[in-house]
Amino acid sequence: MEPGAVFKDCETCPEMVVIPAGSFKMGDVSGYVMRYAREKPVHEVKIGYSFAVGKYEVTQAEWEDAAMGKIPS
């Protein structure tokens, strides 16, 4: 599937969006001095494969119906 494509695995499944392989900078790139130490050093993260994520957040009700039955988180 092309990056940005939206699909569903079944009629009741959530909409998913294809994310392409690529890279991004992780960490504090602003240079602000008072940031947390865990935000340094800035480094490049590479993801060498495409993947899909849900287009919308999963609500508690959806999670209960799909995975938990009536047992709350």
Residue pairs with C-beta under 8 A, 6 or more apart in sequence:
1 7
1 18
1 50
2 18
3 18
3 19
3 20
3 50
4 17
4 18
5 17
5 18
6 15
6 16
6 17
6 18
6 55
7 15
7 16
7 18
7 52
8 14
8 15
8 16
9 16
14 54
14 55
14 56
14 58
14 62
15 54
15 55
15 56
16 52
16 53
16 54
16 55
17 52
17 53
17 54
17 55
18 50
18 51
18 52
19 50
19 51
19 52
19 53
20 50
21 47
21 48
21 49
21 50
22 46
22 47
23 44
23 45
23 46
23 47
24 44
24 45
25 42
25 43
25 44
25 45
26 42
26 43
26 44
26 45
27 39
27 40
27 41
27 42
27 43
28 35
28 36
28 39
28 40
28 42
29 42
60 72
60 73
63 73
64 70
64 71
64 72
